Amino acid sequence: MRAAVIDRAGAEPRYGDFPEPEPVTGESLSRIRAAGLHPLVRSLAAGAHYGSEGVYPLVPGIDGVGTASDGVLRYLGLVRAPWGTFAERVAARLGIPLPPGADPEVIAGTLNPGMSSWLPLRSHVREGKDMGTVVVLGATGIAGRLAVQNALALGAERVVGIGRDEARLADVRALGAQAVRLADRPSAIVSALDGASPSLILDFLWGSAAEQLWSALAAKGFDEKPDHTVHVEIGALAGASAALPAALLRSRAFTVRGSGAGSASLAEIMAELPVFMERVARVEVSAPIEVFPLSRIAEAWAYRGPRRVVVVPD
Ligand SMILES: NC(=O)c1ccc[n+]([C@@H]2O[C@H](COP(=O)([O-])OP(=O)(O)OC[C@H]3O[C@@H](n4cnc5c(N)ncnc54)[C@H](OP(=O)(O)O)[C@@H]3O)[C@@H](O)[C@H]2O)c1
């Protein structure tokens, strides 16, 4: 079959031939309609993610939309390496029917980045925690912009979106968040919070960006109010490590946890995927996509614009 093929860690993908996957028990063979080029796809392909298996050559792509022999459009995932969704066909363990009328390309581009905030937000609501103010650290990316929309839809009274790109922060503002530039002093974060303590931080950056936010939150004074904040680590684009100030842990009830493959429960993901997919299908939440044919995979891979790349077989 025709596929995007990566020959070794760090290599660019080429459009070529790759052996057809043969489904094993629990997998179904599907014809791919669309697959999203998410940051995870790049880091897995480069061998740089904790989930990388180091088997090359490989076909990149972790999820997508396709049809099995029954012709039903399904959201597909859980694909066995070295196969992936940037190909004509895939054998996948996960297959969830799309809601009627859903656009396969939009679903392929939106589910991975959107679910990254939907899951922690929904568990925050389920645990009966107050939503109040939500901070999105790294709000200018696709996952960040979807996080702003998800937080507002799930009852956040105020969303503070933090990012580094001024033009893209204007988009964040247009979605209803208060936007803060990372380059500004921590006091800019303090004034955007306007005395409120965030109940939830959705963090796509970690590293120095998380440190900057923590230093703003640690300057709390002797206020006796028992502020509970949950910091959810989702991405690490600003650094793999971050130093957590002791004062932050003493000055409020502060919990740090992660959300990703391995920490989010599969049962929870399975329960929430159809709910979020329905919202995407009804255009209650959206992110811009840019569609490329599979034969132009080199161009798709090189794209670094503000849209989520979606690859479709020729
Ligand atoms: N754990 C999970 O389940 C899960 C799921 C989805 C995504 N993620 C992760 O979440 C992160 C964001 O994903 P995405 O889909 O939103 O990616 P994206 O659309 O490529 O956006 C990345 C954003 O991060 C910004 N950025 C990059 N480096 C930065 C830095 N050093 N300081 C400040 N901003 C920086 C970029 O800003 P500029 O515009 O200024 O370049 C861009 O707006 C990725 O690491 C991804 O792997 C995790």
The ligand as a MOL file (V3000), in Angstrom:
LIG
                    3D

  0  0  0     0  0            999 V3000
M  V30 BEGIN CTAB
M  V30 COUNTS 48 52 0 0 0
M  V30 BEGIN ATOM
M  V30 1 N -0.8730 14.5200 27.0290 0
M  V30 2 C -1.7620 14.5050 26.0630 0
M  V30 3 O -2.7410 13.7430 26.0900 0
M  V30 4 C -1.6240 15.4550 24.9160 0
M  V30 5 C -2.5740 15.5020 23.8900 0
M  V30 6 C -2.4420 16.4780 22.8990 0
M  V30 7 C -1.3400 17.3320 22.9070 0
M  V30 8 N -0.4150 17.1870 23.8670 0 CHG=1
M  V30 9 C 0.7760 18.0440 23.8970 0
M  V30 10 O 0.4040 19.3940 24.1180 0
M  V30 11 C 1.3270 20.2520 23.4670 0
M  V30 12 C 0.5690 21.2300 22.5800 0
M  V30 13 O -0.0810 20.5200 21.5440 0
M  V30 14 P -0.7740 21.3000 20.3540 0
M  V30 15 O -1.5520 20.3010 19.6060 0
M  V30 16 O -1.4680 22.5120 20.8370 0 CHG=-1
M  V30 17 O 0.4820 21.7710 19.5160 0
M  V30 18 P 0.5750 23.0080 18.4950 0
M  V30 19 O -0.7410 23.2470 17.8510 0
M  V30 20 O 1.7550 22.7150 17.6430 0
M  V30 21 O 0.8650 24.2640 19.3960 0
M  V30 22 C 1.9890 24.4000 20.1300 0
M  V30 23 C 1.9590 25.7920 20.7290 0
M  V30 24 O 2.9460 25.8410 21.7420 0
M  V30 25 C 3.6330 27.0590 21.6230 0
M  V30 26 N 5.0110 26.9110 22.0750 0
M  V30 27 C 5.9610 26.0730 21.6210 0
M  V30 28 N 7.0880 26.2070 22.3360 0
M  V30 29 C 6.8380 27.1760 23.2510 0
M  V30 30 C 7.6010 27.7850 24.2720 0
M  V30 31 N 8.8770 27.4130 24.4870 0
M  V30 32 N 7.0280 28.7440 25.0030 0
M  V30 33 C 5.7840 29.1230 24.7720 0
M  V30 34 N 4.9780 28.5920 23.8200 0
M  V30 35 C 5.5190 27.6240 23.0780 0
M  V30 36 C 3.5980 27.4160 20.1660 0
M  V30 37 O 3.6590 28.8050 20.1510 0
M  V30 38 P 4.1620 29.6840 18.9200 0
M  V30 39 O 2.9200 29.8880 18.1280 0
M  V30 40 O 4.6710 30.8940 19.5840 0
M  V30 41 O 5.2210 28.8630 18.2190 0
M  V30 42 C 2.2330 26.8860 19.7320 0
M  V30 43 O 1.2590 27.8680 19.8610 0
M  V30 44 C 2.2900 19.3340 22.7110 0
M  V30 45 O 3.4290 19.1290 23.4970 0
M  V30 46 C 1.5160 18.0480 22.5900 0
M  V30 47 O 2.3650 16.9240 22.4460 0
M  V30 48 C -0.5200 16.2910 24.8870 0
M  V30 END ATOM
M  V30 BEGIN BOND
M  V30 1 1 1 2
M  V30 2 2 2 3
M  V30 3 1 2 4
M  V30 4 1 4 5
M  V30 5 2 4 48
M  V30 6 2 5 6
M  V30 7 1 6 7
M  V30 8 2 7 8
M  V30 9 1 8 9
M  V30 10 1 8 48
M  V30 11 1 9 10
M  V30 12 1 9 46
M  V30 13 1 10 11
M  V30 14 1 11 12
M  V30 15 1 11 44
M  V30 16 1 12 13
M  V30 17 1 13 14
M  V30 18 2 14 15
M  V30 19 1 14 16
M  V30 20 1 14 17
M  V30 21 1 17 18
M  V30 22 2 18 19
M  V30 23 1 18 20
M  V30 24 1 18 21
M  V30 25 1 21 22
M  V30 26 1 22 23
M  V30 27 1 23 24
M  V30 28 1 23 42
M  V30 29 1 24 25
M  V30 30 1 25 26
M  V30 31 1 25 36
M  V30 32 1 26 27
M  V30 33 1 26 35
M  V30 34 2 27 28
M  V30 35 1 28 29
M  V30 36 1 29 30
M  V30 37 2 29 35
M  V30 38 1 30 31
M  V30 39 2 30 32
M  V30 40 1 32 33
M  V30 41 2 33 34
M  V30 42 1 34 35
M  V30 43 1 36 37
M  V30 44 1 36 42
M  V30 45 1 37 38
M  V30 46 2 38 39
M  V30 47 1 38 40
M  V30 48 1 38 41
M  V30 49 1 42 43
M  V30 50 1 44 45
M  V30 51 1 44 46
M  V30 52 1 46 47
M  V30 END BOND
M  V30 END CTAB
M  END
